[in-house]
Amino acid sequence: MAQVTIHVLPRPYQARIENGLLARAGAILAEILPQASQVFAVTVPPVRRRWAAKLVRSLRSAGFKPQVVAMPDGEPAKKLATVEKLAGKLARLGADRKAVLIALGGGVVGDVTGLLASLYMRGVELVQIPTTVLAQVDASIGGKTAVNLAAGKNLLGTFYHPRVVLIDPAVLKTLPEREFRAGLYEALKCGIIGDVDLFLRFEQNRARILRRDPVELEYLIAQSVKLKAEVVSADEREEGLRRVLNLGHTIGHALEAETGYGSLLHGEAVAWGMVAATNIALRVGRTDSLTAGRIADAVLSLGRLPEVKVSARKVLARLQSDKKTQNGVVHFVLPREIGKVEIANDVPERVVVDAVEELRRLSRRD
């Protein structure tokens, strides 16, 4: 089992990564949370059908009396109204201050359940059990919780760390192909921002990765978690270094918001955002054509991305409400070389517009 510690105050916690870990979740939680009076697993219908029974059996065998609480599936459910409805369900079920919430699902479930845990009774214990690639390599690590507003993505949230993150790569075998590939872009991002070996793994072993080879997946997940843990441990509240994790997210979030969180999965939006950031870096002289080409090829080789149909000017307007915009200045994470990025706040608007227009052209390819 790979174990990665996220060093945050006042209480560091671990991410544990191993095939088959879901069946042992109850025993692990009994060690970490022996005083837990109630356990509530928050999940969505597709995950509930495939994996909730296994988790419930594991929890019961460890002496817990778990209850499963359902929420709607998909990005449109990532809103404050969902948190309020879930809180109402918990209250009706008698959840008290000793309750433990388990987020069993992808990034949306993790974000919503995390925010709920941070607010309910002014804070109850949280456990993350991510079931998508995106959640396993990124969303479940680092304590960010959030819901969307009409004005933009993740504008309402908290920092609230779980007691433990339990990652079972075996659950990915039932993940739909599109969601599987979308999650890989977040792992590839980790290679671009700080792990050359991980990036090379994508270049050299792409076919095995896309076949969901267990060895490859466990490696990708563990390396991604290690990199994010190092960054979060050094900059928990995104005051400096942690901003590098936003590679592809500035334009990616704008694309999601402008399309109404409907036509692009989060990982797909980040993928297009990484391509745009790379083109921007090339245009403003932050990187060279060889590096830009390798990054674009690595992104686009993982599968066909949805077409970008939004107006470049509307995307530019969306950037003004992004969390990474400060005093009206948009901050971009730009790649310099494989494994190294920088924060730039001097990108001309024309370059941004051109980069989005290039996405439109690329996405229309035959």
C-alpha positions, -999 to +999 in steps of 0.1 A: +000+000+000+012+035-009+008+060+019+012+097+014+010+122+043-004+156+038+013+178+063-012+204+074-019+219+108-033+212+132-037+176+121-018+159+092-036+131+074-029+103+050-039+093+016-038+055+013-037+040-022-041+003-029-062-020-052-090-036-031-089-010-004-126-003-004-133-037+012-111-028+041-124+008+046-143-002+078-113-016+095-092+014+087-119+038+099-124+019+131-087+025+139-088+062+129-122+071+143-130+047+171-154+072+188-176+077+157-213+074+167-228+077+132-215+072+097-232+086+066-220+078+031-230+105+006-230+093-029-248+095-063-270+068-079-245+053-103-218+049-076-244+037-051-254+009-075-218-003-081-199+003-048-221+013-019-229-022-009-193-032-006-185-001+015-216-007+038-205-044+043-170-032+052-183-006+077-208-030+093-181-057+098-161-031+117-190-023+140-205+008+124-241+013+115-238+032+082-265+050+063-264+059+027-275+094+017-281+101-020-275+133-039-281+142-076-254+133-101-234+157-122-219+192-121-254+209-121-258+195-086-228+213-073-247+242-058-256+255-024-292+242-027-278+206-027-258+212+004-289+226+022-310+196+011-283+171+023-281+190+056-318+186+060-316+149+054-288+145+080-309+164+106-339+142+099-317+111+103-305+124+136-269+132+127-251+148+156-217+165+162-200+131+164-212+121+129-188+111+102-195+119+065-180+098+038-178+112+004-181+082-019-179+094-055-162+118-079-151+154-076-186+168-073-195+144-044-162+152-027-167+190-030-203+190-019-198+165+010-167+184+021-185+217+022-214+200+040-190+185+066-174+219+072-208+235+079-230+209+095-230+214+133-201+238+126-180+209+114-181+171+116-155+145+106-150+139+069-136+109+050-129+109+012-133+077-008-129+090-044-142+068-072-131+086-103-096+093-117-100+130-113-111+127-077-083+102-069-055+122-083-066+156-074-100+166-060-099+145-028-064+158-018-059+192-002-090+202+016-107+224-009-145+222-009-168+244-030-200+248-050-206+268-081-225+301-085-240+314-117-211+339-118-184+312-119-171+279-107-161+271-071-168+306-058-184+295-026-164+271-005-141+264+024-108+247+033-117+216+052-094+185+053-106+149+057-093+126+084-082+102+057-084+096+020-089+060+009-081+054-028-089+021-044-079+021-081-099-011-087-132+009-086-121+026-119-129-005-139-165+005-140-159+042-148-173+052-182-146+057-208-152+094-212-149+101-175-118+079-172-100+098-199-112+131-185-095+123-152-062+114-168-057+151-178-054+160-141-027+134-137-009+146-168-011+181-153+009+169-123+036+157-147+037+191-165+040+212-134+065+192-114+071+155-122+091+148-154+090+110-149+052+111-147+050+131-179+073+106-196+051+078-184+023+093-203+044+097-234+059+062-233+031+040-218+000+058-231-016+026-246-013+007-213-027+036-194-057+038-217-062+001-212-065+008-175-035-014-166-036-017-128+001-012-124+001+019-145-030+034-128-016+028-093+016+045-103-001+075-119-024+080-089+004+076-063+027+100-081+000+126-086-011+124-050+026+127-038+031+159-059-002+175-047+006+165-011+040+182-014+025+214-028-004+215-003+019+208+026+040+238+016+011+262+008-022+250+022-043+282+015-030+289-020-011+320-011+018+312-034+031+278-045-002+260-046-014+282-075+008+260-098-019+233-094-042+256-114-025+249-147-053+247-173-079+258-147-081+295-155-095+292-190-109+257-181-132+271-154-143+299-178-152+273-205-172+253-180-191+283-167-198+297-202-212+263-214-234+260-183-215+231-169-232+208-194-211+200-224-176+197-209-165+174-181-142+192-157-111+172-168-119+180-205-122+217-197-088+215-179-074+197-209-084+225-232-072+250-206-037+234-206-036+236-244-045+273-242-020+280-214+007+263-235-002+284-266-001+315-244+032+306-230+046+302-265+032+335-277+046+355-247+080+338-249+077+318-217+084+285-234+097+271-267+080+254-296+094+219-287+080+220-252+047+234-264+044+207-290+051+179-265+025+192-240-002+197-267+005+162-282+003+146-247-030+162-240-046+156-274-033+120-277-055+109-247-087+111-268-110+134-287-121+164-267-155+180-271-158+209-295-153+244-281-181+266-294-181+295-270-171+331-278-135+339-270-146+374-258-172+358-235-145+335-220-123+366-215-152+383-196-156+352-174-120+354-164-127+385-144-148+366-119-123+338-115-107+332-080-073+336-095-080+371-107-067+397-083-074+435-085-088+429-120-056+412-132-059+376-145-031+353-133-022+324-156-001+293-148+022+289-178+045+260-186+082+269-191+095+234-196+083+199-187+081+198-149+083+236-144+057+263-146+054+299-135+026+324-126+022+352-151+001+384-146+011+402-178-007+383-205-023+407-231-060+402-237-054+397-274-032+367-266-059+352-245-085+357-272-063+342-298-056+312-276-093+305-272-099+310-309-071+284-315-091+260-292-121+265-314-101+257-345-084+226-330-117+212-317-132+213-352-105+191-366-116+160-387 
